[in-house]
Amino acid sequence: MKVLDLRQSDTKCGSNSPALSIMRFWLSEGGNQEIEIIALKGLQADQVEMWAEAMKEKGVKILSKSDEGDKIVYKVYLP
């Protein structure tokens, strides 16, 4: 399973925002697969969830979410 670790990204809006990082990863790695996204609790995790909700009609699904201390690990299906 491919992993996208957002913890090193800038948490602000802009070209390194979690949503854009996920979109770039999706475009470069392709769809029809499950990936793991690691996000810091708080703003990054909120942005991952908002992105997944916004992309739900495209077929994106959060399959699981686990709280691991200071981070949240998501398993996400990218269509």
Backbone as a printed PyTorch tensor [residue, N CA C, xyz], in Angstrom:
tensor([[[  0.8470,  -1.1870,   0.0000],
         [  0.0000,   0.0000,   0.0000],
         [  0.8890,   1.2450,   0.0000]],

        [[  0.5580,   2.1830,  -0.8510],
         [  1.3180,   3.4350,  -0.9160],
         [  0.9180,   4.3490,   0.2290]],

        [[  1.8890,   5.1320,   0.6920],
         [  1.6770,   5.9990,   1.8520],
         [  1.9700,   7.4450,   1.4810]],

        [[  1.0680,   8.3260,   1.8770],
         [  1.2720,   9.7660,   1.7470],
         [  1.3510,  10.3270,   3.1620]],

        [[  2.5400,  10.7840,   3.5380],
         [  2.7600,  11.3330,   4.8760],
         [  2.7170,  12.8500,   4.7840]],

        [[  1.6570,  13.4350,   5.3290],
         [  1.4720,  14.8890,   5.2520],
         [  2.1650,  15.6350,   6.3930]],

        [[  2.7510,  14.9140,   7.3300],
         [  3.2820,  15.5660,   8.5260],
         [  4.3910,  16.5680,   8.2360]],

        [[  5.0890,  16.3990,   7.1200],
         [  6.1670,  17.3350,   6.7790],
         [  5.6730,  18.5250,   5.9540]],

        [[  4.4050,  18.4830,   5.5470],
         [  3.8460,  19.5330,   4.6900],
         [  3.4980,  20.7780,   5.4830]],

        [[  3.4280,  21.8840,   4.7810],
         [  2.9350,  23.1290,   5.3550],
         [  1.4390,  22.9480,   5.6130]],

        [[  0.9920,  23.2810,   6.8150],
         [ -0.4240,  23.0640,   7.1310],
         [ -1.3080,  24.2090,   6.6690]],

        [[ -0.7140,  25.2570,   6.1470],
         [ -1.5100,  26.3970,   5.7050],
         [ -2.0800,  26.1260,   4.3100]],

        [[ -2.8930,  27.0390,   3.8560],
         [ -3.3980,  26.9470,   2.4880],
         [ -2.2440,  27.2080,   1.5330]],

        [[ -2.4190,  26.8370,   0.3110],
         [ -1.3910,  27.0750,  -0.6850],
         [ -0.9910,  25.7860,  -1.3640]],

        [[  0.1440,  25.8080,  -2.0390],
         [  0.5360,  24.6790,  -2.8760],
         [  0.9130,  23.4380,  -2.0780]],

        [[  1.1760,  23.5740,  -0.7910],
         [  1.5060,  22.4070,   0.0250],
         [  0.3820,  22.0180,   0.9750]],

        [[ -0.8150,  22.5320,   0.7520],
         [ -1.9420,  22.1860,   1.6220],
         [ -2.2290,  20.6930,   1.4980]],

        [[ -2.8020,  20.0920,   2.5320],
         [ -3.1270,  18.6640,   2.4460],
         [ -3.9740,  18.3030,   1.2300]],

        [[ -4.9790,  19.1110,   0.9150],
         [ -5.8510,  18.7940,  -0.2260],
         [ -5.0600,  18.7400,  -1.5280]],

        [[ -4.1970,  19.7200,  -1.7520],
         [ -3.4120,  19.7210,  -2.9880],
         [ -2.3680,  18.6160,  -2.9860]],

        [[ -1.8050,  18.3170,  -1.8300],
         [ -0.8460,  17.2060,  -1.7500],
         [ -1.5190,  15.8890,  -2.1180]],

        [[ -2.7410,  15.6810,  -1.6220],
         [ -3.4750,  14.4530,  -1.9460],
         [ -3.7980,  14.4130,  -3.4400]],

        [[ -4.2350,  15.5330,  -4.0030],
         [ -4.5640,  15.5710,  -5.4370],
         [ -3.3300,  15.2610,  -6.2840]],

        [[ -2.1890,  15.8550,  -5.9400],
         [ -0.9550,  15.5800,  -6.6990],
         [ -0.5810,  14.1040,  -6.5950]],

        [[ -0.7010,  13.5480,  -5.4020],
         [ -0.3940,  12.1260,  -5.1940],
         [ -1.3150,  11.2610,  -6.0500]],

        [[ -2.6070,  11.5680,  -6.0420],
         [ -3.6060,  10.8300,  -6.8200],
         [ -3.2700,  10.8920,  -8.3090]],

        [[ -2.9260,  12.0790,  -8.7840],
         [ -2.5890,  12.2300, -10.2050],
         [ -1.3110,  11.4790, -10.5670]],

        [[ -0.3130,  11.5200,  -9.6960],
         [  0.9650,  10.8830, -10.0270],
         [  0.9250,   9.3660,  -9.8400]],

        [[  0.1800,   8.8800,  -8.8520],
         [  0.1630,   7.4410,  -8.5460],
         [ -1.0130,   6.7140,  -9.1820]],

        [[ -2.0080,   7.4620,  -9.6200],
         [ -3.1650,   6.8410, -10.2520],
         [ -4.2210,   6.4280,  -9.2420]],

        [[ -5.3550,   6.0590,  -9.7600],
         [ -6.4800,   5.6960,  -8.9090],
         [ -6.6860,   4.1970,  -8.8480]],

        [[ -7.8830,   3.8080,  -8.4680],
         [ -8.2760,   2.4200,  -8.3270],
         [ -7.3590,   1.6830,  -7.3490]],

        [[ -7.0850,   2.3370,  -6.2210],
         [ -6.2340,   1.7230,  -5.2100],
         [ -6.5390,   2.3090,  -3.8370]],

        [[ -6.1220,   1.5610,  -2.8150],
         [ -6.2080,   2.0580,  -1.4450],
         [ -4.8470,   2.6320,  -1.0810]],

        [[ -4.8570,   3.7720,  -0.3980],
         [ -3.6250,   4.3850,   0.0690],
         [ -3.7610,   4.6810,   1.5560]],

        [[ -2.6230,   4.9490,   2.1710],
         [ -2.6140,   5.3560,   3.5680],
         [ -2.1840,   6.8130,   3.6100]],

        [[ -2.9330,   7.6280,   4.3330],
         [ -2.5970,   9.0390,   4.4990],
         [ -2.3430,   9.2770,   5.9820]],

        [[ -1.1620,   9.8200,   6.2920],
         [ -0.8060,  10.1240,   7.6750],
         [ -0.8700,  11.6400,   7.8400]],

        [[ -1.6840,  12.0870,   8.7970],
         [ -1.8840,  13.5230,   9.0240],
         [ -1.7380,  13.8270,  10.5090]],

        [[ -1.2520,  15.0210,  10.7960],
         [ -1.2200,  15.4890,  12.1750],
         [ -2.6400,  15.7490,  12.6460]],

        [[ -2.8860,  15.5170,  13.9300],
         [ -4.1990,  15.8390,  14.4830],
         [ -4.4530,  17.3310,  14.3420]],

        [[ -5.7040,  17.6930,  14.2310],
         [ -6.0600,  19.1030,  14.1310],
         [ -6.2990,  19.5030,  12.6980]],

        [[ -5.6720,  20.5800,  12.2870],
         [ -5.9330,  21.1760,  10.9750],
         [ -5.6900,  20.2090,   9.8170]],

        [[ -4.5640,  19.4870,   9.8370],
         [ -4.2950,  18.5630,   8.7270],
         [ -5.3660,  17.4840,   8.6320]],

        [[ -5.7090,  16.8850,   9.7480],
         [ -6.7250,  15.8300,   9.7420],
         [ -8.0720,  16.3860,   9.2870]],

        [[ -8.4160,  17.5750,   9.7590],
         [ -9.6700,  18.2150,   9.3290],
         [ -9.6750,  18.4160,   7.8250]],

        [[ -8.5400,  18.8460,   7.2670],
         [ -8.4800,  19.1030,   5.8290],
         [ -8.5730,  17.8100,   5.0290]],

        [[ -7.9760,  16.7380,   5.5240],
         [ -8.1030,  15.4370,   4.8520],
         [ -9.5770,  15.0250,   4.8040]],

        [[-10.2620,  15.1790,   5.9310],
         [-11.6740,  14.7780,   5.9860],
         [-12.5530,  15.6690,   5.1120]],

        [[-12.2690,  16.9650,   5.0920],
         [-13.0510,  17.8740,   4.2260],
         [-12.8000,  17.5410,   2.7530]],

        [[-11.5540,  17.2390,   2.3950],
         [-11.2340,  16.8810,   1.0170],
         [-11.9800,  15.6020,   0.6240]],

        [[-11.9270,  14.5940,   1.4990],
         [-12.5910,  13.3240,   1.1900],
         [-14.0950,  13.5210,   1.0280]],

        [[-14.6770,  14.3580,   1.8860],
         [-16.1150,  14.6470,   1.7820],
         [-16.4270,  15.3460,   0.4570]],

        [[-15.5860,  16.3080,   0.0760],
         [-15.8070,  17.0450,  -1.1730],
         [-15.6420,  16.1360,  -2.3960]],

        [[-14.7910,  15.1230,  -2.2950],
         [-14.5110,  14.2420,  -3.4340],
         [-15.3550,  12.9630,  -3.4080]],

        [[-16.2730,  12.8700,  -2.4410],
         [-17.0840,  11.6570,  -2.2900],
         [-17.8520,  11.3260,  -3.5680]],

        [[-18.3890,  12.3410,  -4.2290],
         [-19.1600,  12.0750,  -5.4560],
         [-18.2820,  11.5460,  -6.5840]],

        [[-16.9710,  11.7290,  -6.4680],
         [-16.0350,  11.1610,  -7.4560],
         [-15.6730,   9.7250,  -7.1080]],

        [[-16.0910,   9.2620,  -5.9240],
         [-15.8290,   7.8850,  -5.5230],
         [-14.7810,   7.7210,  -4.4350]],

        [[-14.2360,   8.8230,  -3.9170],
         [-13.2550,   8.7460,  -2.8330],
         [-13.9610,   8.2980,  -1.5580]],

        [[-13.3340,   7.3580,  -0.8250],
         [-13.9220,   6.8650,   0.4230],
         [-12.8430,   6.7490,   1.4830]],

        [[-13.1520,   7.2130,   2.6950],
         [-12.2850,   6.9190,   3.8420],
         [-12.7300,   5.5590,   4.3560]],

        [[-11.8400,   4.5730,   4.2610],
         [-12.1730,   3.2040,   4.6490],
         [-11.9640,   2.9820,   6.1400]],

        [[-10.9380,   3.6320,   6.6870],
         [-10.7020,   3.5250,   8.1190],
         [ -9.9060,   4.7270,   8.5930]],

        [[ -9.9790,   4.9480,   9.8940],
         [ -9.3030,   6.0860,  10.5070],
         [ -8.8190,   5.6160,  11.8660]],

        [[ -7.5060,   5.7120,  12.1210],
         [ -7.0290,   5.2960,  13.4350],
         [ -6.2160,   6.4070,  14.0810]],

        [[ -6.5110,   6.6240,  15.3390],
         [ -5.8670,   7.6490,  16.1480],
         [ -4.6060,   7.0410,  16.7500]],

        [[ -3.4530,   7.5930,  16.3840],
         [ -2.1820,   7.0490,  16.8670],
         [ -1.3850,   8.1440,  17.5640]],

        [[ -1.9210,   8.6420,  18.6550],
         [ -1.2100,   9.6640,  19.4290],
         [ -1.3370,  11.0380,  18.8080]],

        [[ -0.2380,  11.5480,  18.2490],
         [ -0.2520,  12.8970,  17.6670],
         [ -0.6390,  12.8940,  16.1950]],

        [[ -0.9380,  11.7070,  15.6460],
         [ -1.2810,  11.6150,  14.2220],
         [ -2.5230,  10.7680,  14.0350]],

        [[ -3.1320,  10.9430,  12.8650],
         [ -4.2760,  10.1380,  12.4570],
         [ -3.8670,   9.4400,  11.1650]],

        [[ -4.1110,   8.1540,  11.1030],
         [ -3.7830,   7.3850,   9.9030],
         [ -5.0900,   6.9710,   9.2280]],

        [[ -5.2260,   7.4090,   7.9900],
         [ -6.4240,   7.1120,   7.2050],
         [ -6.0830,   6.0580,   6.1550]],

        [[ -7.0080,   5.1410,   5.9210],
         [ -6.9410,   4.3070,   4.7320],
         [ -8.0170,   4.8560,   3.8230]],

        [[ -7.6120,   5.2410,   2.6230],
         [ -8.5020,   5.9320,   1.6940],
         [ -8.5010,   5.2020,   0.3530]],

        [[ -9.6930,   5.0500,  -0.2120],
         [ -9.8080,   4.5010,  -1.5640],
         [ -9.8560,   5.6460,  -2.5510]],

        [[ -8.9280,   5.5930,  -3.5240],
         [ -8.9220,   6.5580,  -4.6270],
         [ -9.4440,   5.8620,  -5.8670]],

        [[-10.5400,   6.3310,  -6.4420],
         [-11.1000,   5.6590,  -7.6230],
         [-10.2420,   5.8630,  -8.8620]]])
